[in-house]
Amino acid sequence: MPLKAKVNGTIMRAPLMTLDEWQALQHQKPLVEMCCCETRGYMRVRLGTPHFVHFNRSPDCIWKPESPEHQYLKTLVMRTAAEAGWDADIEKAGPDRKWFADVFATKNRAKLAFEIQLSPITHDELLRRHRAYAECDVRDCWFVRGPVGEDYLDDPYGGIPVFPLRQVQAATEEIQFAV
């Protein structure tokens, strides 16, 4: 469920809109162009989450399906960065699509990519992606669930800020994670 698209020619980020604003715009049936592959799309709310949907996804589209937990964490990080005074973007592709940040934040000359990694990842893959950011003068920060995140606590490597995530049992239906 992509969270960013061009709506009537203007880039819109679902996490920065209220549900009322989203539904009012959705009711107008605007022209939606997906930022990930420049194909047509539409606006939808599913399980209370506003997002964009491809009409027909391009074979070279860089967006990949994500879990509700991943969507929630991207939204939380983006909103937090924006509230802290950063210019926050979501689902940001780097030059020549060398990288694709879950959340990308800038402030003055600082550039920071946040990665939420809930699916398995190897140390080598994390280092490869870290180097891709470094080549573009972007600092990266990782929130990782699984062995790589846990291992980092015992053996930090490569100067990469890695925060292990673990899901905690919640008394409500809300998704909760602990760092």
N, CA and C of each residue as an Amber inpcrd file, in Angstrom:
protein
   537
   0.8350000  -1.1720000   0.0000000   0.0000000   0.0000000   0.0000000
   0.8840000   1.2410000   0.0000000   1.1950000   1.7900000  -1.1640000
   2.0100000   3.0070000  -1.1960000   1.3350000   4.1410000  -0.4250000
   2.1430000   4.9420000   0.2310000   1.6400000   6.0390000   1.0480000
   1.8840000   7.3990000   0.4150000   2.4700000   7.4030000  -0.8090000
   2.7630000   8.6650000  -1.4830000   2.3980000   8.5380000  -2.9550000
   1.7940000   9.5980000  -3.5040000   1.4610000   9.6430000  -4.9290000
   1.2310000  11.1010000  -5.3210000   1.2180000  11.3480000  -6.6370000
   0.8380000  12.6630000  -7.1380000  -0.6750000  12.6600000  -7.2940000
  -1.3100000  13.6310000  -6.6690000  -2.7600000  13.7720000  -6.7430000
  -3.0350000  15.1090000  -7.4180000  -3.6430000  15.0370000  -8.6040000
  -3.8840000  16.2380000  -9.4100000  -2.5880000  17.0450000  -9.5790000
  -1.4610000  16.3320000  -9.7500000  -0.1740000  16.9630000 -10.0210000
   0.6320000  17.3720000  -8.8040000   0.0800000  17.2120000  -7.6050000
   0.7680000  17.5870000  -6.3710000   1.0840000  16.3360000  -5.5610000
   2.3140000  16.2250000  -5.0890000   2.6760000  15.0560000  -4.2860000
   1.9480000  15.1070000  -2.9490000   1.2770000  14.0050000  -2.6410000
   0.5330000  13.8780000  -1.3910000   1.1080000  12.7220000  -0.5910000
   1.2010000  12.9110000   0.7080000   1.6950000  11.8890000   1.6250000
   0.5670000  11.5380000   2.5800000   0.0550000  10.3300000   2.4570000
  -1.0900000   9.9030000   3.2530000  -0.8920000  10.1070000   4.7560000
   0.2820000   9.8070000   5.3240000   0.4290000   9.9620000   6.7790000
   0.2770000  11.3840000   7.2910000   0.3870000  12.3690000   6.4130000
   0.2970000  13.7530000   6.8580000  -1.1040000  14.3370000   6.6900000
  -2.0580000  13.4890000   6.2860000  -3.4350000  13.9510000   6.1110000
  -4.3240000  13.3220000   7.1760000  -5.3420000  14.0800000   7.6110000
  -6.3300000  13.4880000   8.5130000  -7.2510000  12.5880000   7.6840000
  -7.9410000  11.7100000   8.3440000  -8.8660000  10.8230000   7.6380000
  -9.9740000  11.6310000   6.9570000 -10.4470000  12.7030000   7.5980000
 -11.4690000  13.5580000   6.9890000 -10.9400000  14.2350000   5.7280000
  -9.7090000  14.7530000   5.7760000  -9.1090000  15.3830000   4.5980000
  -8.9640000  14.3560000   3.4660000  -8.5200000  13.1650000   3.8260000
  -8.3250000  12.0950000   2.8410000  -9.6530000  11.7590000   2.1560000
 -10.6870000  11.5350000   2.9640000 -11.9750000  11.1230000   2.4010000
 -12.6180000  12.2190000   1.5670000 -12.4310000  13.4840000   1.9590000
 -12.9570000  14.5930000   1.1620000 -12.2800000  14.6390000  -0.2030000
 -10.9620000  14.4620000  -0.2340000 -10.2320000  14.4520000  -1.5020000
 -10.5950000  13.2140000  -2.3170000 -10.6880000  12.0860000  -1.6690000
 -11.0330000  10.8250000  -2.3400000 -12.4060000  10.9370000  -3.0140000
 -13.3380000  11.6070000  -2.3630000 -14.6960000  11.7760000  -2.8970000
 -14.6920000  12.5510000  -4.2200000 -13.6800000  13.3880000  -4.4410000
 -13.5700000  14.1690000  -5.6700000 -13.0690000  13.3370000  -6.8500000
 -12.6530000  12.0910000  -6.5820000 -12.1050000  11.1870000  -7.6070000
 -10.9880000  11.8820000  -8.4050000  -9.9200000  12.2710000  -7.6930000
  -8.8340000  13.0110000  -8.3570000  -8.0010000  12.1080000  -9.2580000
  -7.2050000  12.7410000 -10.1090000  -6.2430000  12.0240000 -10.9350000
  -5.0570000  11.6650000 -10.0380000  -4.7520000  10.3620000  -9.9430000
  -3.6710000   9.8810000  -9.0840000  -2.6040000   9.2260000  -9.9510000
  -1.3500000   9.6790000  -9.7750000  -0.2010000   9.0720000 -10.4570000
   0.7390000   8.5440000  -9.3860000   1.0610000   7.2730000  -9.4710000
   1.9180000   6.6400000  -8.4790000   3.3570000   7.1490000  -8.6270000
   3.9670000   7.5610000  -7.5250000   5.3480000   8.0600000  -7.5550000
   6.3560000   6.9430000  -7.8190000   5.9900000   5.7270000  -7.4700000
   6.9340000   4.6100000  -7.5830000   7.1310000   4.1450000  -9.0190000
   6.1600000   4.3920000  -9.8960000   6.3060000   3.8950000 -11.2760000
   5.5680000   4.7550000 -12.3100000   5.0070000   5.8800000 -11.8700000
   4.3420000   6.8300000 -12.7590000   3.1560000   6.2430000 -13.5150000
   2.5030000   5.2250000 -12.9390000   1.2730000   4.6900000 -13.5300000
   0.0880000   5.2790000 -12.7720000  -1.1080000   5.0960000 -13.3210000
  -2.3150000   5.6180000 -12.6800000  -2.6740000   4.7950000 -11.4560000
  -3.3030000   5.4520000 -10.5130000  -3.7260000   4.7840000  -9.3010000
  -4.9860000   5.4300000  -8.7560000  -5.3410000   5.0410000  -7.5390000
  -6.5090000   5.6280000  -6.8870000  -6.2930000   5.6200000  -5.3780000
  -7.1530000   6.3540000  -4.6780000  -7.0630000   6.4940000  -3.2280000
  -8.0040000   5.4790000  -2.5770000  -7.5520000   4.9240000  -1.4330000
  -8.3800000   3.9420000  -0.7300000  -8.0570000   4.0050000   0.7590000
  -9.0320000   3.5680000   1.5670000  -8.8230000   3.3800000   2.9990000
  -9.1380000   1.9170000   3.2760000  -8.1540000   1.2140000   3.8560000
  -8.3700000  -0.1830000   4.2160000  -7.8600000  -0.3710000   5.6420000
  -8.6850000  -0.9930000   6.4640000  -8.3520000  -1.2130000   7.8750000
  -7.9650000   0.1010000   8.5570000  -8.6410000   1.1800000   8.1540000
  -8.3920000   2.4860000   8.7540000  -7.1480000   3.1930000   8.2620000
  -6.4410000   2.6060000   7.2790000  -5.2020000   3.1960000   6.7760000
  -5.3970000   3.7780000   5.3810000  -5.3220000   5.1090000   5.2400000
  -5.3770000   5.7110000   3.9100000  -4.1120000   5.3610000   3.1280000
  -4.2750000   5.0230000   1.8670000  -3.1240000   4.6890000   1.0180000
  -3.5400000   4.7780000  -0.4520000  -2.5540000   4.6220000  -1.3120000
  -2.7790000   4.6590000  -2.7520000  -2.6540000   3.2450000  -3.3120000
  -3.3540000   3.0120000  -4.4090000  -3.3670000   1.6870000  -5.0320000
  -3.1330000   1.8560000  -6.5350000  -2.3090000   0.9870000  -7.1030000
  -2.0840000   0.9820000  -8.5550000  -3.3360000   0.4590000  -9.2660000
  -3.6820000   1.0670000 -10.4130000  -4.6700000   0.4300000 -11.2750000
  -4.0180000  -0.7980000 -11.8980000  -2.8820000  -0.5950000 -12.5290000
  -2.0640000  -1.6700000 -13.0930000  -0.6220000  -1.3310000 -12.7990000
   0.0110000  -2.1510000 -11.9790000   1.3880000  -1.8880000 -11.5760000
   2.3510000  -2.1920000 -12.7060000   3.2770000  -1.2840000 -12.9540000
   4.2890000  -1.4410000 -13.9800000   5.2670000  -2.5510000 -13.5780000
   5.7480000  -3.3480000 -14.5340000   6.7090000  -4.4050000 -14.1930000
   8.0080000  -3.8690000 -13.5720000   8.3640000  -2.6090000 -13.8680000
   9.5880000  -2.0500000 -13.2920000   9.3220000  -1.1970000 -12.0530000
   8.1430000  -1.3290000 -11.4730000   7.7890000  -0.5750000 -10.2650000
   8.7060000  -0.9930000  -9.1150000   9.2010000   0.0000000  -8.3630000
  10.1210000  -0.2840000  -7.2690000   9.4030000  -0.5540000  -5.9530000
   8.0940000  -0.3060000  -5.8870000   7.3550000  -0.5330000  -4.6550000
   7.0740000  -2.0310000  -4.4900000   7.2060000  -2.5050000  -3.2620000
   6.9240000  -3.9010000  -2.9350000   5.8510000  -3.9510000  -1.8480000
   4.9940000  -4.9820000  -1.8730000   3.9560000  -5.0880000  -0.8300000
   4.5630000  -5.0790000   0.5780000   3.8260000  -4.4620000   1.5030000
   4.2930000  -4.3210000   2.8810000   3.2030000  -4.7220000   3.8680000
   3.6210000  -5.1270000   5.0350000   2.6840000  -5.5200000   6.0930000
   2.0760000  -4.2800000   6.7420000   0.9340000  -4.4490000   7.4230000
   0.3690000  -3.3150000   8.1770000   1.3360000  -2.7850000   9.2360000
   2.1420000  -3.6590000   9.8300000   3.1220000  -3.2190000  10.8220000
   4.1600000  -2.2870000  10.1910000   4.6010000  -2.6500000   8.9920000
   5.5900000  -1.8300000   8.2840000   4.9970000  -0.4680000   7.9490000
   3.7660000  -0.4600000   7.4650000   3.0830000   0.8010000   7.1510000
   2.9560000   1.6710000   8.4030000   2.5700000   1.0460000   9.5070000
   2.4030000   1.7710000  10.7650000   3.7170000   2.4200000  11.2020000
   4.8000000   1.6550000  11.1610000   6.0920000   2.1740000  11.6100000
   6.6130000   3.2720000  10.6910000   6.4260000   3.1300000   9.3690000
   6.8260000   4.1950000   8.4440000   6.0660000   5.4770000   8.7610000
   4.7780000   5.3390000   8.9880000   3.9460000   6.4980000   9.3060000
   4.4060000   7.1440000  10.6040000   4.6800000   6.3350000  11.6200000
   5.1210000   6.8450000  12.9130000   6.4500000   7.5880000  12.7890000
   7.4050000   7.0230000  12.0790000   8.7150000   7.6600000  11.9110000
   8.5740000   8.9620000  11.1170000   7.7650000   8.9400000  10.0470000
   7.6060000  10.1540000   9.2380000   6.9740000  11.2820000  10.0600000
   5.9070000  10.9630000  10.7800000   5.2450000  11.9900000  11.5840000
   6.1680000  12.5330000  12.6750000   6.9390000  11.6460000  13.2920000
   7.8540000  12.0590000  14.3500000   8.9390000  12.9810000  13.7990000
   9.4950000  12.6370000  12.6450000  10.5120000  13.4920000  12.0220000
   9.9240000  14.8620000  11.6830000   8.7210000  14.8710000  11.1220000
   8.0760000  16.1420000  10.7650000   7.8050000  16.9860000  12.0170000
   7.3310000  16.3490000  13.0770000   7.0530000  17.0690000  14.3270000
   8.3330000  17.6190000  14.9510000   9.4730000  16.9870000  14.6650000
  10.7650000  17.4470000  15.1980000  11.3900000  18.5380000  14.3180000
  10.6520000  18.9770000  13.2890000  11.1310000  20.0830000  12.4670000
  11.8950000  19.6810000  11.2190000  11.9180000  18.3990000  10.8990000
  12.5860000  17.9300000   9.6890000  11.6000000  17.9540000   8.5260000
  12.1110000  18.1320000   7.3220000  11.2980000  17.9840000   6.1140000
  11.2720000  16.4800000   5.8460000  10.1340000  15.8540000   6.1010000
  10.0450000  14.3950000   6.0420000   9.2950000  13.9340000   4.8000000
   9.8560000  12.9240000   4.1650000   9.2360000  12.3080000   2.9910000
   9.1250000  10.8110000   3.2560000   8.3010000  10.1650000   2.5070000
   8.0980000   8.7300000   2.6650000   8.2880000   8.0620000   1.3130000
   8.8210000   6.8380000   1.3280000   9.0110000   6.0790000   0.0840000
   9.7950000   6.9030000  -0.9440000  10.9590000   7.3300000  -0.5400000
  11.8010000   8.2170000  -1.3580000  12.8640000   7.4150000  -2.1030000
  12.8680000   7.5560000  -3.4260000  13.8840000   6.9010000  -4.2530000
  15.0990000   7.8090000  -4.3810000  16.2760000   7.2140000  -4.3120000
  17.5130000   7.9420000  -4.4870000  17.8450000   8.1190000  -5.9500000
  18.9530000   8.8120000  -6.2390000  19.3580000   9.0160000  -7.6350000
  19.5770000   7.6780000  -8.3330000  19.0790000   7.5800000  -9.5330000
  19.1780000   6.3440000 -10.3150000  18.6060000   5.1460000  -9.5660000
  17.7390000   5.4270000  -8.5890000  17.0930000   4.3710000  -7.7890000
  18.1040000   3.4300000  -7.1330000  19.2480000   3.9990000  -6.7070000
  20.2710000   3.2110000  -6.0140000  19.7630000   2.7610000  -4.6450000
  18.8420000   3.5340000  -4.0870000  18.2330000   3.1780000  -2.8130000
  16.7980000   3.6850000  -2.7960000  16.0460000   3.1530000  -1.8520000
  14.6300000   3.5010000  -1.6990000  14.3590000   3.5430000  -0.2010000
  14.3260000   4.7570000   0.3590000  14.1870000   4.9210000   1.8080000
  12.7350000   4.8230000   2.2340000  12.5000000   4.1190000   3.3370000
  11.1490000   4.0970000   3.9060000  10.7350000   5.5090000   4.2880000
  11.6210000   6.2030000   4.9970000  11.4000000   7.6000000   5.3680000
  12.7050000   8.3420000   5.1010000  12.6010000   9.5080000   4.4860000
  13.7600000  10.3330000   4.1690000  13.5190000  11.7010000   4.7820000
  14.4630000  12.1670000   5.5940000  14.2900000  13.4500000   6.2790000
  15.4950000  14.3560000   6.0010000  15.2130000  15.6330000   5.7940000
  16.2810000  16.6120000   5.5970000  16.0450000  17.7990000   6.5160000
  17.1580000  18.3690000   6.9490000  17.1080000  19.5880000   7.7580000
  18.4160000  20.3130000   7.5040000  18.3130000  21.5210000   6.9910000
  19.4940000  22.2650000   6.5430000  20.2310000  21.3880000   5.5280000
  21.4940000  21.0340000   5.7920000  22.2340000  20.1890000   4.8400000
  22.2120000  18.7080000   5.2280000  21.6250000  18.3990000   6.3590000
  21.5970000  17.0060000   6.8260000  20.5640000  16.1950000   6.0430000
  20.9550000  14.9820000   5.6610000  20.0630000  14.0480000   4.9590000
  20.1040000  12.7260000   5.7130000  18.9230000  12.2110000   6.0410000
  18.8400000  11.0050000   6.8530000  17.7730000  10.0690000   6.3090000
  18.1540000   8.8110000   6.0960000  17.2140000   7.7820000   5.6510000
  16.9130000   6.8680000   6.8290000  15.6330000   6.6120000   7.0530000
  15.2040000   5.6550000   8.0680000  14.7110000   4.4010000   7.3640000
  15.2080000   3.2700000   7.7950000  14.7920000   1.9830000   7.2420000
  14.1170000   1.1650000   8.3320000  12.9390000   0.6700000   8.0380000
  12.2300000  -0.2410000   8.9300000  12.3140000  -1.6090000   8.2830000
  13.0410000  -2.5100000   8.9070000  13.2960000  -3.8230000   8.3120000
  12.6540000  -4.9000000   9.1770000  11.4600000  -5.3250000   8.7710000
  10.7560000  -6.3560000   9.5330000  10.9680000  -7.7450000   8.9490000
  11.2650000  -7.8090000   7.6600000  11.5440000  -9.1110000   7.0380000
  13.0170000  -9.4440000   7.2550000  13.3810000 -10.7110000   7.1230000
  14.7800000 -11.0900000   7.3610000  15.7410000 -10.3450000   6.4350000
  16.9000000 -10.0050000   6.9860000  17.9590000  -9.3580000   6.2140000
  19.2940000  -9.8870000   6.7330000  20.2410000 -10.0450000   5.8420000
  21.5770000 -10.4990000   6.2490000  22.4450000  -9.2940000   6.5860000
  23.5290000  -9.5540000   7.3140000  24.4960000  -8.4870000   7.6030000
  25.0340000  -7.9140000   6.2930000  25.3360000  -8.7970000   5.3320000
  25.9010000  -8.3420000   4.0490000  24.9390000  -7.4310000   3.2990000
  23.6550000  -7.7730000   3.2900000  22.6700000  -6.9440000   2.5950000
  22.5140000  -5.5930000   3.2910000  22.5050000  -5.5960000   4.6100000
  22.4010000  -4.3400000   5.3380000  23.6130000  -3.4570000   5.0340000
  24.7960000  -4.0450000   5.0160000  26.0000000  -3.2740000   4.6920000
  25.9800000  -2.7580000   3.2570000  25.4810000  -3.5490000   2.3060000
  25.3860000  -3.1160000   0.9110000  24.4670000  -1.9020000   0.8070000
  23.3240000  -1.9710000   1.4620000  22.3740000  -0.8660000   1.4080000
  22.9230000   0.3680000   2.1420000  23.6270000   0.1530000   3.2440000
  24.2670000   1.2540000   3.9720000  25.2650000   1.9790000   3.0640000
  26.0570000   1.2170000   2.3340000  27.0530000   1.8260000   1.4260000
  26.3820000   2.6290000   0.3090000  25.2420000   2.1590000  -0.1780000
  24.5140000   2.8900000  -1.2260000  24.0880000   4.2640000  -0.7050000
  23.6290000   4.3250000   0.5380000  23.2880000   5.6190000   1.1290000
  24.5420000   6.4810000   1.2870000  25.6010000   5.8790000   1.8060000
  26.8400000   6.6310000   2.0530000  27.3910000   7.2500000   0.7680000
  27.2740000   6.5280000  -0.3560000  27.7460000   7.0580000  -1.6410000
  27.0030000   8.3310000  -2.0380000  25.8160000   8.5240000  -1.5060000
  25.0070000   9.7110000  -1.8180000  25.0160000  10.7250000  -0.6740000
  25.9570000  10.5590000   0.2560000  26.0580000  11.4470000   1.4280000
  24.7780000  11.4860000   2.2530000  24.1700000  10.3150000   2.4050000
  22.9590000  10.1750000   3.2160000  23.3100000   9.2810000   4.4010000
  23.0120000   9.7520000   5.6100000  23.1730000   8.9040000   6.7950000
  21.9460000   8.0230000   6.9120000  22.1280000   6.8000000   7.3690000
  21.0020000   5.8870000   7.5000000  20.8770000   5.3880000   8.9240000
  19.6490000   5.1150000   9.3150000  19.3150000   4.6250000  10.6380000
  18.3360000   3.4700000  10.4370000  18.6000000   2.3480000  11.0970000
  17.8280000   1.1250000  10.8620000  17.0850000   0.6860000  12.1160000
  15.8310000   0.3110000  11.9150000  15.0270000  -0.3530000  12.9340000
  14.8000000  -1.7620000  12.3930000  15.3900000  -2.7570000  13.0530000
  15.4500000  -4.1090000  12.4880000  14.8530000  -5.1190000  13.4630000
  13.9510000  -5.9430000  12.9470000  13.4140000  -7.0610000  13.7220000
  14.1760000  -8.3130000  13.3110000  14.4990000  -9.1470000  14.2740000
  15.1470000 -10.4140000  13.9560000  16.5880000 -10.4620000  14.3900000
  17.2990000 -11.5120000  13.9470000  18.6640000 -11.7600000  14.4180000
  19.6500000 -10.6240000  14.1500000  19.5790000  -9.9790000  13.0010000
  20.5390000  -8.9070000  12.7100000  20.3820000  -7.7810000  13.7260000
  19.1570000  -7.4050000  14.0450000  18.9290000  -6.3570000  15.0400000
  19.4250000  -6.7640000  16.4160000  19.1260000  -7.9840000  16.8190000
  19.5660000  -8.4680000  18.1290000  21.0810000  -8.6220000  18.1830000
  21.7060000  -9.1360000  17.1170000  23.1580000  -9.3220000  17.0720000
  23.8910000  -7.9980000  17.2140000  23.3000000  -6.9330000  16.6950000
  23.9620000  -5.6380000  16.7240000  24.2530000  -5.1860000  18.1570000
  23.3780000  -5.5650000  19.0880000  23.5870000  -5.1640000  20.4730000
  24.8830000  -5.7520000  21.0340000  25.2140000  -6.9630000  20.6000000
  26.4220000  -7.6270000  21.0820000  27.6540000  -7.2790000  20.2530000
  27.4730000  -6.9790000  18.9720000  28.6030000  -6.7750000  18.0680000
  28.2690000  -5.7070000  17.0320000  28.2950000  -4.4010000  17.4260000
  28.0090000  -3.3410000  16.4400000  29.0220000  -3.3890000  15.2950000
  28.5410000  -3.1140000  14.0930000  29.4290000  -3.1990000  12.9300000
  29.1970000  -2.0250000  11.9950000  30.2620000  -1.6110000  11.3550000
  30.1830000  -0.6400000  10.2810000  29.7200000   0.7480000  10.6580000
  29.5940000   1.0640000  11.9270000  29.1440000   2.3920000  12.3080000
  27.7130000   2.6980000  11.9060000  26.9080000   1.6660000  11.6980000
  25.5210000   1.8580000  11.2770000  24.6290000   1.8510000  12.5160000
  23.8240000   2.8990000  12.7080000  22.9010000   2.8590000  13.8380000
  21.7810000   1.8490000  13.5600000  21.7810000   0.7710000  14.3250000
  20.7740000  -0.2790000  14.1880000  20.0620000  -0.4270000  15.5290000
  18.7480000  -0.3090000  15.4950000  17.9460000  -0.4680000  16.6990000
  17.0950000  -1.7230000  16.5370000  17.2710000  -2.7010000  17.4220000
  16.4710000  -3.9170000  17.3030000  15.0160000  -3.6510000  17.6880000
  14.1120000  -4.2270000  16.9360000  12.6770000  -4.1140000  17.2060000
  12.1520000  -5.4610000  17.6790000  11.2510000  -5.4120000  18.5910000
  10.5200000  -6.6190000  18.9480000   9.0810000  -6.2230000  19.1750000
   8.1810000  -7.0560000  18.7120000   6.7670000  -6.7680000  18.8710000
   6.3620000  -7.1380000  20.2820000   5.5920000  -6.2690000  20.9030000
   5.1220000  -6.5160000  22.2620000   3.6280000  -6.7490000  22.2350000
   3.1540000  -7.5370000  23.1450000   1.7280000  -7.8390000  23.2300000
   1.0010000  -6.6040000  23.7360000  -0.0160000  -6.1950000  23.0370000
  -0.7650000  -4.9980000  23.4070000  -2.1230000  -5.3960000  23.9720000
  -2.6340000  -4.5880000  24.8730000  -3.9430000  -4.8460000  25.4530000
  -5.0540000  -4.4450000  24.4840000  -4.7070000  -3.6800000  23.4560000
  -5.6790000  -3.2360000  22.4700000  -5.3320000  -3.8640000  21.1310000
  -6.0690000  -3.4820000  20.1040000  -5.8090000  -3.9690000  18.7630000
  -4.6700000  -3.2110000  18.0760000  -4.1360000  -2.1830000  18.7440000
  -3.0710000  -1.3950000  18.1560000  -1.7990000  -2.2240000  18.0040000
  -1.0250000  -1.8770000  16.9890000   0.2840000  -2.4870000  16.7970000
   1.2630000  -1.7550000  17.6890000   2.0490000  -2.4900000  18.4600000
   3.0420000  -1.8490000  19.3150000   4.3810000  -2.5260000  19.1340000
   5.4350000  -1.7150000  19.0980000   6.7880000  -2.2130000  18.9900000
   7.6250000  -1.5700000  20.0720000   8.6430000  -2.2690000  20.5020000
   9.5880000  -1.7300000  21.4660000  10.9600000  -1.6890000  20.8300000
  11.7180000  -0.6540000  21.1490000  13.0930000  -0.5430000  20.6650000
  14.0090000  -0.8810000  21.8100000
